[in-house]
Amino acid sequence: MDSVIWSGAALSLVGLCGLIWCIVSAVRIRRSGAEDAEMRARLQKLMAVNMGALLLSVLGLMLVVVGIFLA
């Protein structure tokens, strides 16, 4: 069960890194001074990556909890 816990922790860490990357990218997009329509389009594309990173983080935490319950 240790492998389930550690793989979940690694997956959660990858998701967290993805979320941090999304925050940094969103700040860069906002500071770029792009027009409203272009900025919205770029932020909408970033939203999909954000949701994927959040999903990875949640799945990783679920693996950790399952691994703890089974241990």
C-alpha contacts under 8 A as a table, 3 or more apart, distances in Angstrom:
res1	aa1	res2	aa2	distance
1	M	4	V	5.21
1	M	5	I	6.49
1	M	67	G	5.50
1	M	68	I	7.67
1	M	70	L	6.81
1	M	71	A	5.79
2	D	5	I	5.12
2	D	6	W	6.12
2	D	67	G	7.02
2	D	71	A	7.81
3	S	6	W	5.15
3	S	7	S	5.87
4	V	7	S	5.22
4	V	8	G	6.00
4	V	63	L	6.26
4	V	64	V	6.65
4	V	66	V	7.92
4	V	67	G	5.40
5	I	8	G	5.15
5	I	9	A	6.15
5	I	63	L	6.27
5	I	64	V	4.45
5	I	65	V	7.60
5	I	66	V	7.84
5	I	67	G	5.07
5	I	68	I	6.95
6	W	9	A	4.95
6	W	10	A	6.13
6	W	64	V	7.33
7	S	10	A	5.04
7	S	11	L	6.08
7	S	60	G	7.41
7	S	63	L	7.63
7	S	64	V	7.93
8	G	11	L	5.02
8	G	12	S	6.01
8	G	59	L	7.32
8	G	60	G	3.99
8	G	61	L	5.99
8	G	62	M	7.26
8	G	63	L	4.76
8	G	64	V	5.05
9	A	12	S	5.04
9	A	13	L	6.10
9	A	60	G	5.85
9	A	61	L	6.77
9	A	63	L	7.87
9	A	64	V	6.38
10	A	13	L	5.00
10	A	14	V	6.25
10	A	60	G	7.19
11	L	14	V	5.13
11	L	15	G	6.28
11	L	56	L	6.24
11	L	57	S	6.35
11	L	59	L	7.46
11	L	60	G	4.78
12	S	15	G	5.03
12	S	16	L	6.14
12	S	56	L	6.17
12	S	57	S	4.01
12	S	58	V	6.80
12	S	59	L	7.14
12	S	60	G	4.31
12	S	61	L	5.98
13	L	16	L	4.95
13	L	17	C	6.17
13	L	57	S	6.88
13	L	60	G	7.97
14	V	17	C	5.11
14	V	18	G	6.23
14	V	53	A	7.66
14	V	56	L	7.31
14	V	57	S	7.13
15	G	18	G	4.97
15	G	19	L	6.26
15	G	52	G	7.92
15	G	53	A	4.47
15	G	54	L	6.00
15	G	55	L	7.37
15	G	56	L	4.91
15	G	57	S	4.32
16	L	19	L	5.03
16	L	20	I	6.27
16	L	53	A	6.93
16	L	54	L	7.51
16	L	57	S	6.14
17	C	20	I	5.12
17	C	21	W	6.13
17	C	53	A	7.99
18	G	21	W	5.00
18	G	22	C	6.20
18	G	49	V	7.79
18	G	50	N	7.13
18	G	53	A	5.15
18	G	54	L	7.95
19	L	22	C	5.03
19	L	23	I	6.33
19	L	50	N	6.01
19	L	53	A	5.77
19	L	54	L	6.80
20	I	23	I	5.12
20	I	24	V	6.28
21	W	24	V	5.17
21	W	25	S	6.06
22	C	25	S	5.04
22	C	26	A	6.03
22	C	46	L	6.75
22	C	49	V	7.31
22	C	50	N	5.99
23	I	26	A	5.16
23	I	27	V	6.28
24	V	27	V	5.23
24	V	28	R	6.29
25	S	28	R	5.05
25	S	29	I	6.14
25	S	46	L	7.97
26	A	29	I	5.03
26	A	30	R	6.20
26	A	43	L	6.75
26	A	46	L	7.55
27	V	30	R	5.16
27	V	31	R	6.16
28	R	31	R	5.12
28	R	32	S	6.05
29	I	32	S	5.21
29	I	33	G	7.60
29	I	34	A	7.56
29	I	39	M	6.74
29	I	42	R	7.56
29	I	43	L	7.59
30	R	33	G	6.39
30	R	34	A	7.48
30	R	39	M	7.15
34	A	38	E	6.31
34	A	39	M	5.77
35	E	38	E	5.44
35	E	39	M	6.01
36	D	39	M	5.13
36	D	40	R	6.11
37	A	40	R	5.18
37	A	41	A	6.29
38	E	41	A	5.14
38	E	42	R	6.25
39	M	42	R	5.21
39	M	43	L	6.09
40	R	43	L	5.09
40	R	44	Q	6.03
41	A	44	Q	5.14
41	A	45	K	6.43
42	R	45	K	5.24
42	R	46	L	6.31
43	L	46	L	4.87
43	L	47	M	6.10
44	Q	47	M	4.96
44	Q	48	A	6.98
45	K	48	A	5.67
45	K	49	V	7.13
46	L	49	V	5.22
46	L	50	N	6.17
47	M	50	N	4.87
47	M	51	M	6.20
48	A	51	M	5.20
48	A	52	G	6.28
49	V	52	G	5.06
49	V	53	A	6.16
50	N	53	A	5.17
50	N	54	L	6.15
51	M	54	L	5.01
51	M	55	L	6.10
52	G	55	L	5.02
52	G	56	L	6.27
53	A	56	L	5.11
53	A	57	S	6.23
54	L	57	S	5.09
54	L	58	V	6.19
55	L	58	V	5.15
55	L	59	L	6.08
56	L	59	L	5.16
56	L	60	G	6.07
57	S	60	G	5.12
57	S	61	L	6.27
58	V	61	L	5.12
58	V	62	M	6.14
59	L	62	M	4.98
59	L	63	L	6.25
60	G	63	L	5.11
60	G	64	V	6.34
61	L	64	V	5.01
61	L	65	V	6.29
62	M	65	V	5.13
62	M	66	V	6.13
63	L	66	V	5.07
63	L	67	G	5.96
64	V	67	G	5.07
64	V	68	I	6.19
65	V	68	I	5.11
65	V	69	F	6.23
66	V	69	F	5.12
66	V	70	L	6.16
67	G	70	L	5.19
67	G	71	A	6.05
68	I	71	A	5.19
